[in-house]
Amino acid sequence: MNWRERAACRYEDPELFFPVGDGGLSVRQVEEARTVCRRCPVLRDCRSWALHHAEYEGIWGGLTAAERRMAARRRLPERDRS
């Protein structure tokens, strides 16, 4: 069984996970999406998939696009400066 088939968001409105803007409604929408993610049995699978596939739109694994970009940067190896 694919992890997506067990995801808590499977029967939610997909638009919930793609907030537009940074204002009040968007902030509330992000929190609503995270509430769904917190009860999800495959949260880690979802987050890993989004990071591995460079999915930088929407809420995946309880993280916003900005949070995933920061996580991806932290995972990049430092260049050898010699």
Buried (B, 14 or more C-beta within 10 A) or exposed (E): EEBEEEBBBEEEEEEBBEBEEEEEEEEEBBEBBBEBBEEBEBBEBBBBBBBEEEBBEBBBBBBBBEBBBEBBEEEEEEEEEE
